[in-house]
Amino acid sequence: MYNLHYSHCKTVVAILLLLVATETGAQVNSVKRYEIDIQREEMNISTSVSLPNEVMLRAREFIRKDPTYYVGYMFEGFYRYDRSGDVAGYLQASKPLRQALELFEKDYAVSLRDVYSSEEAYEEYKDRVHDYIYITDKLMDCYSNIEHPDSVIWLLNRYKSWNFQHDEFGADNYIAWTYHRNRFYTSEKFDFLYNSVEENEMAALHFLQQNLENINKNAAKNESVINYWRIIGAKMSVYHYLAILYSYMHKPDSARIYYNYMRPYASIFPYNNYAIFCFTTGFFEESYSYFKYASIRDTYDKYRLKESVYYMSILDVMKADPQKSVDDLSLYIKQSGVRPGWGWYNMGLARALMYNGQLDSSMVCINKAGKFNDVHIGTTWGQNHYAFSHSILKFVNLQRQEAAIRFEDKYYWLSPAKLRKIAEIKLEQYIIQMLIFNQLSSNPERAEVYYRLFASEATISFDEIFYMIKDYGRSYFIKEFGKQIESDERNIIRKYFKLFQGKLYIEKGDTRKALRVLEDVYNQDLIEDNEYEKLYLARLYEALALANESSGTKGNLEKFRNQFYQTYPQLVPYSPVKMKFKIETKIDEVESSKQILSDLKAFNIDFETNGDNLSVFRLNFGKTADNKDIVEYSVESSWGTKIVKPSSIVYTDTKDVAKRLVYSIFNLKL
């Protein structure tokens, strides 16, 4: 027998007691976790939408029962994530999600390593591993939405370190997306990036191709473990991102291949992205229909910007129906409230109001958007896009304010107040223009996004782009657009480059070259989509009218001037093109008519009593049944087509009646 010293006996007893306590603690821990798992089975995590209080109460209860178990932190993280709509919210949600991730990895490493080793292992571990995927997904979104892409890459590399035989999450896809979303930054800002847009885009392509290779390499092994359709779904996810990248790179044929691969799978087809692709390639009617479907279908996340809503407002403006855009966006903003995307929707509304002639209301929306710190969730549109779009819209609005003063009073130069107002507007224009130049000069993708027209990442219309470039670098852009006419793969878009070339020649004063380019477009380039290309047609007719007037060739001037007016009348008051109308009046003993006819002469419009090939403006002054003054008006083309349907204004005071009549002629709102 061994003789033990008393102190040694105490040590042995202590060790034995510790072992018993540890075993008992483990058993207690196991029991608590079993209870937690039973309780979470009673409620799906999706109930965080319908029963938010219960979810948070359960999360706290789970953490209290076992603070070393990941489930409570997962529930809390999901709860906070579902209610996040700003940086503070996502930052708060990231903390319990990060804790859940670390606790999961600590306890379930075996599940992560072996889940795809066999069909039996997959059935045993899949529920746990799906928890891990959900946690990673939400945490990634949190980091992305607070603009911490370096944390996104860290998280995705951590996920990839488990070397899954089948990646249900698609980590390489999200790495590619993160490179693409931050392509205009360099390694100086984020270590994982390269130092040019081109290098970052190639890195994104590399990760997508790597993912596709891994899917194909492991397909045979995975088919025996998981459902075949999961492998198909993984491929579709890669195709989705490849289509986006090739669309951004102006490779429409390559992008279309991958969209066609996805088309048979309606439940996963990316309708919004395909609508953007159609928009960038000039199939505007198809684009609008897909955007409309996407806006109805994509209701899964109320805190994400709906790009479809913003793009549809641009298309409404392109088809000369800004009032529809005003109505739709006003209602949408009211219904959705102040949440991510609110600033973008206000800028879309500002554009529509501006093309509708409501310049003051437009500027109110521009200023609202300028004061709003939007969060760019689930989109490649970032703060740079937001700030630049805001600057452009404000600049165009100021240009129209100046044009409106000149239009409403052809003798504005005799009014010190109006001259002072024009000077103030010009000063503000200059300040904004300098800001735009600075924003462009610091933007490494300006050539691919803004100078290429209809780029997938452009957030302003082609019409606004011309306002941006027309005052500087005209020779450079004439040459650059000439290259695009020859090389751009988007056949429908080439005529837009030609239009810009012709308009820039006019700005340079080279009327002969302008006419040659513009007449070539007019005579040879077919319009693929008349309904959605009215803005393009109007700008073409406007440019041809200006070029004919400058060259002294008056023969076609009236034709193009009338075509400009009839295609998009809302543009005319803010254009250098001066309209002429043949005016016909009928006066039935109305004294006020003299004042109104006199007021009409103040506007920068030529009203002729005779003339061929002129639109006819008919005015009929009279009295209502209750003896109030009334003027009925209409406009029709020289060949009798109604341009402005017969309408009337009842008035007791002649003030602003002439202005209301004139703006009605151009289908504008006051």
C-alpha positions in Angstrom: 0.0 0.0 0.0 1.1 3.5 -0.7 1.4 6.0 2.2 -0.1 9.4 1.2 0.7 12.6 3.0 -2.4 14.5 4.2 -1.7 17.4 1.9 -1.5 14.9 -1.1 -4.9 13.5 0.0 -6.4 16.9 0.0 -5.2 17.5 -3.6 -6.6 14.2 -4.8 -9.9 14.8 -3.3 -10.0 18.3 -4.8 -9.2 16.9 -8.3 -11.9 14.2 -7.9 -14.5 16.8 -6.8 -13.5 19.0 -9.8 -14.0 16.2 -12.2 -17.4 15.4 -10.7 -18.4 19.0 -10.9 -17.2 19.3 -14.5 -19.2 16.3 -15.5 -22.3 17.5 -13.7 -21.9 21.0 -15.3 -21.6 19.5 -18.8 -24.7 17.4 -18.1 -26.6 20.5 -16.9 -25.3 22.5 -19.9 -26.4 19.7 -22.2 -29.9 19.7 -20.6 -30.2 23.4 -21.0 -29.2 23.3 -24.7 -31.7 20.5 -25.3 -34.4 22.7 -23.7 -33.3 25.6 -25.9 -33.4 23.5 -29.1 -36.9 22.2 -28.2 -38.1 25.8 -27.6 -36.6 27.1 -30.8 -38.3 24.3 -32.8 -41.6 25.8 -31.6 -40.9 29.0 -33.4 -39.3 29.6 -36.7 -36.8 32.5 -37.0 -39.0 34.0 -39.7 -41.5 34.8 -36.9 -39.2 37.7 -36.1 -41.4 39.6 -38.5 -44.7 38.7 -37.1 -43.9 38.2 -33.4 -40.9 40.5 -32.8 -41.3 40.8 -29.0 -41.5 37.0 -28.5 -38.3 36.6 -30.6 -36.3 39.0 -28.4 -37.8 37.6 -25.2 -36.7 34.1 -26.3 -33.3 35.3 -27.3 -32.7 36.8 -23.8 -34.1 33.7 -22.2 -31.8 31.4 -24.2 -28.7 33.6 -23.4 -29.7 33.5 -19.7 -30.0 29.7 -19.7 -26.7 29.2 -21.4 -24.5 32.2 -22.3 -22.0 29.8 -24.0 -24.6 28.6 -26.6 -24.8 30.4 -29.9 -28.6 30.1 -30.4 -29.6 33.0 -28.2 -27.1 35.4 -29.8 -28.3 34.2 -33.2 -31.9 35.0 -32.4 -30.9 38.4 -31.0 -28.8 39.2 -34.1 -31.5 38.2 -36.5 -34.0 40.3 -34.5 -31.8 43.4 -34.7 -30.9 42.8 -38.3 -34.6 42.6 -39.4 -35.2 46.0 -37.8 -32.1 47.8 -39.1 -32.3 50.5 -41.6 -29.3 52.6 -40.9 -25.6 52.3 -39.9 -26.3 52.3 -36.2 -28.8 49.4 -36.5 -26.6 47.2 -38.5 -23.6 47.9 -36.2 -25.8 46.9 -33.3 -26.9 43.7 -35.0 -23.4 42.7 -35.9 -22.3 42.3 -32.3 -24.5 39.3 -31.3 -24.1 37.8 -34.7 -20.3 37.9 -34.4 -20.6 36.3 -30.9 -22.9 33.6 -32.3 -20.4 32.9 -35.1 -17.5 32.4 -32.7 -19.5 30.2 -30.3 -20.8 28.1 -33.1 -17.3 27.5 -34.5 -16.0 26.6 -31.0 -18.7 23.9 -30.4 -19.4 22.6 -33.9 -16.1 22.3 -35.7 -16.9 18.6 -36.5 -20.2 19.5 -38.1 -18.5 22.1 -40.3 -15.6 19.7 -41.3 -17.7 16.6 -42.0 -21.1 17.8 -43.2 -20.5 16.9 -46.9 -18.5 13.8 -46.3 -21.5 11.5 -46.8 -25.2 11.5 -47.2 -25.6 10.4 -43.6 -23.3 13.1 -42.3 -25.2 15.7 -44.3 -28.5 14.6 -42.8 -27.0 14.7 -39.3 -25.3 18.1 -39.5 -27.2 20.1 -42.2 -29.5 22.0 -39.7 -26.5 23.1 -37.7 -24.5 24.1 -40.7 -27.5 26.0 -42.1 -27.5 28.0 -38.9 -23.9 28.8 -39.5 -24.6 29.9 -43.1 -27.5 32.1 -41.9 -25.3 33.8 -39.3 -22.5 34.4 -41.8 -25.0 35.8 -44.4 -26.6 38.3 -42.0 -23.2 39.3 -40.5 -21.8 39.8 -44.0 -24.8 42.1 -44.8 -24.2 44.1 -41.7 -20.6 44.7 -42.5 -21.5 45.5 -46.2 -24.2 47.9 -45.2 -22.0 49.9 -42.8 -19.4 50.1 -45.6 -16.8 47.8 -44.0 -15.8 45.7 -47.1 -12.5 44.7 -45.4 -14.6 43.0 -42.7 -16.7 41.3 -45.3 -13.6 39.8 -46.9 -12.3 38.7 -43.5 -15.6 37.0 -42.8 -15.8 35.2 -46.1 -12.2 34.0 -45.9 -13.0 32.7 -42.5 -16.0 30.8 -43.9 -13.9 29.4 -46.7 -11.2 28.2 -44.3 -13.5 25.2 -43.6 -12.9 24.0 -47.1 -16.5 22.9 -47.8 -16.8 20.3 -50.5 -20.0 22.1 -51.5 -20.4 25.8 -50.7 -24.1 26.4 -50.2 -23.4 30.0 -49.2 -21.4 31.0 -52.3 -18.6 32.8 -50.6 -16.6 33.3 -53.8 -19.6 35.0 -55.3 -19.8 37.5 -52.5 -16.1 38.1 -52.6 -16.5 38.9 -56.3 -19.4 41.2 -55.5 -17.4 43.0 -52.9 -14.6 43.6 -55.3 -17.1 44.9 -57.9 -18.9 47.0 -55.4 -15.7 48.7 -54.2 -13.9 48.6 -57.6 -13.2 52.4 -57.7 -11.2 52.2 -54.5 -7.6 51.0 -54.1 -5.4 49.1 -51.7 -4.7 52.4 -50.0 -8.2 52.4 -48.7 -8.8 48.6 -48.3 -6.0 46.2 -48.2 -7.7 43.4 -50.3 -8.2 45.7 -53.3 -6.0 46.3 -56.3 -5.1 49.7 -57.6 -7.4 50.2 -60.6 -11.0 49.5 -61.6 -9.8 47.1 -64.3 -7.7 45.0 -61.8 -10.6 44.9 -59.3 -13.0 43.7 -62.0 -10.6 41.0 -63.1 -10.3 39.9 -59.5 -14.1 39.6 -59.3 -14.1 37.5 -62.5 -11.4 35.3 -61.1 -13.4 34.4 -58.0 -16.5 33.7 -60.0 -14.6 31.4 -62.4 -12.9 29.7 -59.5 -16.3 29.1 -57.9 -17.7 27.6 -61.1 -14.6 25.3 -61.5 -15.1 24.1 -57.9 -18.8 23.4 -58.5 -18.0 21.4 -61.6 -15.0 19.6 -60.0 -17.0 18.4 -57.0 -20.3 17.9 -58.8 -20.1 14.1 -58.9 -19.2 13.7 -55.2 -21.9 16.2 -54.1 -24.6 14.6 -56.1 -24.4 11.6 -53.8 -24.7 13.8 -50.8 -27.1 16.6 -51.6 -30.0 17.3 -54.0 -29.0 17.7 -57.6 -31.0 20.9 -57.8 -28.7 22.5 -55.1 -25.8 22.1 -57.5 -27.8 23.7 -60.3 -28.8 26.5 -57.9 -25.1 27.1 -57.1 -24.3 27.4 -60.8 -27.2 29.8 -61.3 -25.8 32.0 -58.6 -22.5 32.3 -60.3 -24.2 33.0 -63.6 -26.1 35.8 -61.9 -22.9 37.6 -60.9 -21.2 36.9 -64.2 -24.1 38.5 -66.1 -23.8 41.6 -63.9 -20.1 41.9 -64.4 -20.2 41.5 -68.2 -23.1 44.0 -68.4 -20.9 46.5 -66.5 -18.0 45.8 -68.9 -20.3 46.6 -71.9 -20.1 43.0 -73.1 -23.8 42.5 -73.9 -23.4 39.2 -75.8 -21.5 37.6 -72.9 -24.0 39.0 -70.4 -27.0 37.7 -72.4 -25.5 34.2 -72.5 -25.7 34.0 -68.7 -29.1 35.6 -68.5 -30.3 33.0 -70.9 -28.8 30.2 -68.8 -31.0 31.5 -65.9 -34.1 32.2 -67.8 -35.7 28.7 -67.4 -35.6 29.1 -63.6 -38.3 31.7 -63.0 -38.1 31.5 -59.2 -34.4 32.6 -59.2 -34.3 34.7 -62.4 -32.9 38.2 -61.5 -35.7 40.3 -63.0 -34.3 43.7 -61.7 -30.8 43.0 -63.0 -32.1 41.8 -66.3 -34.2 45.0 -66.6 -31.0 47.1 -66.0 -29.3 45.0 -68.7 -32.2 45.8 -71.2 -32.0 49.4 -70.2 -28.2 49.6 -70.9 -28.6 47.9 -74.3 -31.5 50.1 -75.5 -34.4 47.7 -75.2 -36.4 50.2 -73.2 -39.9 48.8 -73.5 -38.7 45.3 -72.3 -36.7 47.0 -69.6 -39.8 48.8 -68.2 -41.9 45.7 -68.2 -39.2 43.8 -66.2 -38.7 46.7 -63.8 -42.4 46.8 -63.2 -42.5 43.1 -62.5 -39.4 43.4 -60.2 -41.0 46.2 -58.2 -44.0 44.1 -57.4 -42.1 40.8 -56.9 -39.1 42.0 -54.8 -40.9 42.7 -51.5 -38.6 40.5 -49.4 -36.7 43.4 -47.9 -38.4 46.7 -47.1 -35.2 48.3 -46.1 -33.5 48.0 -49.5 -33.5 50.5 -52.3 -35.7 49.5 -55.1 -33.7 50.3 -58.1 -36.7 49.4 -60.3 -38.7 52.3 -58.9 -35.9 54.8 -59.6 -35.2 53.4 -63.1 -38.9 53.4 -64.1 -39.1 57.1 -63.3 -36.2 57.8 -65.7 -38.0 55.7 -68.4 -41.2 57.7 -67.8 -39.2 60.9 -68.5 -37.7 59.3 -71.6 -41.2 58.6 -73.0 -42.3 62.2 -72.4 -44.6 61.3 -69.5 -43.0 63.0 -66.5 -46.4 63.4 -64.9 -46.7 59.7 -64.5 -43.4 59.6 -62.7 -44.4 62.5 -60.5 -47.6 60.6 -59.5 -46.0 57.2 -59.0 -43.0 58.5 -57.0 -45.1 60.8 -54.8 -47.3 57.9 -53.8 -44.3 55.5 -53.3 -42.5 58.0 -51.1 -45.6 58.6 -49.0 -46.2 54.8 -48.6 -42.7 53.7 -48.0 -41.7 56.5 -45.5 -38.2 57.6 -44.6 -36.0 54.6 -45.0 -33.0 53.5 -47.2 -33.8 54.6 -50.8 -35.7 57.7 -49.7 -33.0 60.0 -51.0 -32.9 58.3 -54.3 -36.7 58.4 -54.7 -36.6 62.1 -54.0 -34.0 62.6 -56.7 -36.1 60.6 -59.1 -39.1 62.8 -58.2 -37.0 65.9 -58.6 -36.1 64.9 -62.1 -39.8 64.2 -63.0 -40.9 67.5 -61.6 -38.2 69.3 -63.5 -39.2 67.8 -66.8 -42.8 68.7 -65.8 -41.9 72.4 -65.5 -42.3 72.4 -61.7 -38.8 73.8 -61.0 -39.5 75.1 -57.5 -40.9 71.8 -56.3 -38.1 70.0 -58.0 -35.5 72.0 -56.1 -37.3 71.2 -52.8 -36.9 67.5 -53.5 -33.2 68.0 -54.5 -32.5 69.8 -51.2 -34.3 67.1 -49.3 -32.1 64.5 -50.9 -29.0 66.6 -50.2 -29.8 66.7 -46.5 -30.6 62.9 -46.3 -27.8 60.5 -45.4 -29.0 57.5 -47.4 -27.8 54.0 -46.7 -27.0 52.0 -49.9 -28.2 48.5 -49.0 -28.0 45.6 -51.5 -26.9 47.8 -54.4 -23.6 48.8 -56.0 -24.8 52.4 -55.9 -22.7 54.0 -53.2 -22.2 57.5 -51.7 -20.2 58.6 -54.8 -23.1 57.9 -57.1 -25.5 59.6 -54.7 -23.5 62.8 -54.4 -22.8 63.0 -58.1 -26.4 62.4 -59.1 -27.5 65.1 -56.6 -25.0 67.6 -58.1 -26.1 67.0 -61.7 -29.8 67.3 -60.9 -29.2 70.6 -59.1 -27.1 71.9 -61.9 -29.7 71.1 -64.6 -32.4 72.6 -62.4 -30.4 75.9 -62.2 -29.9 76.0 -65.9 -33.7 75.6 -66.4 -34.4 78.4 -63.9 -32.2 80.7 -65.9 -33.9 79.6 -69.2 -37.4 80.1 -67.6 -36.6 83.8 -66.8 -35.5 84.4 -70.4 -38.5 82.5 -71.8 -41.1 84.3 -69.7 -39.8 87.8 -70.6 -38.1 88.4 -73.9 -37.1 91.8 -72.5 -35.6 90.5 -69.3 -32.5 92.6 -69.9 -34.5 95.7 -69.2 -35.3 94.5 -65.7 -32.6 95.0 -63.0 -34.3 92.5 -60.7 -34.3 89.8 -63.4 -30.7 90.5 -64.3 -29.7 90.3 -60.7 -31.6 87.0 -60.4 -29.9 85.6 -63.5 -26.5 86.6 -62.0 -27.3 84.8 -58.7 -28.3 81.7 -60.6 -25.2 81.8 -62.8 -23.0 82.1 -59.7 -24.6 79.0 -58.1 -24.3 77.2 -61.4 -20.6 77.9 -61.5 -20.1 76.6 -57.9 -22.0 73.4 -58.7 -20.2 72.9 -62.0 -16.8 73.1 -60.2 -18.1 70.5 -57.7 -19.1 68.3 -60.6 -15.7 68.7 -62.3 -14.0 67.7 -59.0 -16.3 64.7 -58.5 -15.5 63.6 -62.1 -11.8 64.1 -61.9 -11.6 61.9 -58.7 -13.8 59.2 -60.2 -11.7 56.5 -61.9 -14.6 55.0 -63.7 -16.0 58.2 -65.2 -15.1 57.0 -68.8 -16.9 53.7 -68.4 -19.9 54.8 -66.5 -20.7 58.4 -67.6 -19.0 58.9 -71.0 -20.2 55.5 -72.4 -24.0 56.4 -72.0 -26.5 53.9 -70.5 -23.9 52.2 -68.4 -25.2 49.8 -65.8 -23.8 51.9 -62.9 -25.0 55.3 -64.2 -27.6 56.9 -62.0 -28.4 59.9 -64.3 -30.1 60.0 -67.6 -28.3 60.5 -71.0 -29.9 63.9 -71.2 -28.3 65.0 -67.9 -24.9 63.6 -69.1 -24.9 66.1 -72.0 -25.5 69.0 -69.5 -22.4 67.7 -67.7 -20.0 67.6 -70.7 -21.2 70.3 -73.1 -19.2 73.2 -71.5 -15.7 71.6 -71.4 -13.6 69.2 -73.5 -15.8 69.4 -76.5 -13.1 68.3 -78.9 -12.1 65.4 -76.6 -15.7 64.2 -76.4 -16.3 64.5 -80.1 -13.3 62.2 -80.6 -14.3 59.9 -77.8 -17.9 59.5 -79.1 -16.5 58.8 -82.5 -14.6 55.8 -81.1 -17.7 54.6 -79.4 -19.7 54.8 -82.7 -17.2 52.4 -84.2 -16.6 50.0 -81.3 -19.6 49.9 -79.0 -21.3 46.5 -79.2 -24.7 48.0 -78.3 -26.1 48.7 -81.8 -29.2 50.6 -80.5 -27.1 53.0 -78.4 -24.7 54.1 -81.2 -27.2 56.7 -82.4 -27.0 58.4 -79.0 -23.2 58.8 -79.5 -23.9 60.3 -82.9 -26.5 62.7 -81.4 -24.0 63.9 -78.8 -21.4 64.4 -81.5 -23.7 66.6 -83.5 -24.8 68.6 -80.5 -21.2 69.2 -79.5 -20.4 70.4 -83.0 -23.2 73.0 -82.5 -21.7 74.0 -79.2 -18.3 74.5 -80.9 -20.0 76.6 -83.7 -19.2 74.1 -86.4 -22.6 73.9 -88.0 -21.5 72.2 -91.2 -20.2 69.1 -89.4 -23.1 69.2 -87.0 -25.6 69.0 -89.9 -23.7 66.2 -91.6 -23.7 64.0 -88.4 -27.3 64.9 -87.4 -28.8 64.4 -90.9 -27.0 61.0 -91.1 -28.7 60.0 -87.8 -32.1 61.4 -89.0 -31.9 59.6 -92.4 -30.2 56.3 -91.5 -30.6 55.3 -87.9 -33.9 53.6 -87.2 -35.7 54.2 -83.9 -36.1 50.8 -82.2 -38.5 52.0 -79.6 -40.6 55.1 -80.4 -42.5 55.1 -77.1 -39.5 55.2 -74.9 -37.2 57.3 -77.2 -39.2 60.5 -77.4 -36.6 62.3 -75.3 -33.9 61.2 -77.8 -36.1 62.1 -80.8 -36.9 65.5 -79.3 -33.2 66.3 -78.7 -32.4 65.2 -82.3 -35.1 67.5 -83.8 -34.0 70.3 -81.5 -30.4 70.0 -82.6 -31.4 69.8 -86.3 -33.5 73.0 -85.8 -30.6 74.8 -84.2 -28.1 73.7 -86.9 -30.5 74.7 -89.7 -31.1 78.1 -88.1 -27.3 78.7 -87.6 -26.4 77.6 -91.2 -29.1 79.9 -92.7 -30.8 77.0 -94.4 -34.4 77.9 -93.4 -36.0 75.2 -95.5 -36.1 72.5 -92.8 -36.1 74.8 -89.8 -39.9 75.0 -89.4 -40.2 71.2 -89.9 -37.7 70.3 -87.2 -39.0 73.0 -84.9 -42.5 71.6 -85.1 -41.3 68.0 -84.7 -39.4 69.1 -81.6 -42.5 70.7 -80.1 -44.8 67.9 -81.0 -42.5 65.2 -79.7 -41.7 66.6 -76.3 -43.4 70.0 -75.7 -42.2 70.2 -72.1 -38.7 70.8 -73.3 -39.3 73.8 -75.5 -39.4 76.7 -73.0 -36.0 75.8 -71.7 -34.4 75.3 -75.2 -32.6 77.8 -77.4 -35.2 76.9 -80.1 -37.7 79.7 -80.4 -41.2 78.5 -81.2 -43.5 80.2 -83.7 -47.3 79.8 -83.7 -50.0 81.0 -86.0 -52.5 82.6 -83.6 -56.2 82.7 -84.3 -58.5 84.6 -81.9 -62.2 84.9 -81.5 -63.4 87.6 -79.1 -67.0 87.9 -77.9 -67.1 91.4 -76.2 -64.5 90.5 -73.5 -62.5 93.5 -72.4 -59.9 91.5 -70.5 -58.8 89.7 -73.7 -56.8 92.8 -74.8 -54.6 92.5 -71.6 -54.1 88.8 -72.0 -53.1 89.1 -75.7 -50.7 91.9 -74.7 -49.3 89.7 -71.9 -48.7 86.8 -74.4 -46.4 89.0 -76.4 -44.0 89.3 -73.4 -43.0 85.6 -73.8 -40.1 84.5 -76.0 -42.5 83.1 -78.6 -43.4 84.4 -82.0 -47.2 84.6 -82.5 -48.0 85.2 -86.1 -51.4 86.0 -87.6 -50.2 84.4 -90.9 -47.7 81.8 -91.9 -47.4 78.4 -93.5 -46.3 75.2 -91.8 -47.0 76.6 -88.3 -48.8 75.0 -85.5 -52.1 76.9 -84.9 -52.9 78.3 -81.4 -56.6 79.0 -81.2 -58.1 81.3 -78.5 -61.8 81.9 -78.0 -62.7 84.5 -75.4 -66.2 84.7 -74.0 -68.5 84.6 -70.9 -69.7 81.7 -68.8 -73.4 81.3 -67.9 -72.8 83.2 -64.6 -71.0 86.0 -66.5 -67.4 85.1 -65.7 -64.7 85.6 -68.2 -63.5 82.4 -70.0 -60.9 81.7 -72.6 -61.0 78.4 -74.5 -57.8 77.3 -76.2 -56.3 74.5 -78.3 -53.3 73.8 -80.5 -53.2 71.8 -83.7 -50.6 71.1 -86.3 -50.6 72.8 -89.7 -52.3 69.7 -91.1 -55.0 69.6 -88.4 -53.7 67.1 -85.8 -54.7 68.0 -82.3 -51.6 68.7 -80.2 -53.3 70.4 -77.2 -56.9 69.3 -76.7 -59.5 72.0 -76.3 -59.5 73.3 -72.8 -60.6 76.4 -70.9 -59.6 78.8 -68.2 -62.2 80.7 -66.2 -60.8 83.8 -64.5 -61.8 87.0 -62.7 -58.3 88.6 -62.8 -56.1 88.6 -65.9 -52.9 88.2 -63.8 -51.1 85.0 -64.8 -53.7 84.0 -67.3 -51.3 84.4 -70.2 -48.7 82.4 -68.3 -51.2 79.6 -67.6 -52.1 79.6 -71.3 -48.5 79.5 -72.5 -47.4 76.7 -70.1 -50.5 74.8 -71.1 -49.4 74.9 -74.7 -46.2 73.1 -73.6 -48.0 70.6 -71.4 -46.2 72.1 -68.3 -47.5 72.5 -64.8 -47.1 75.7 -62.8 
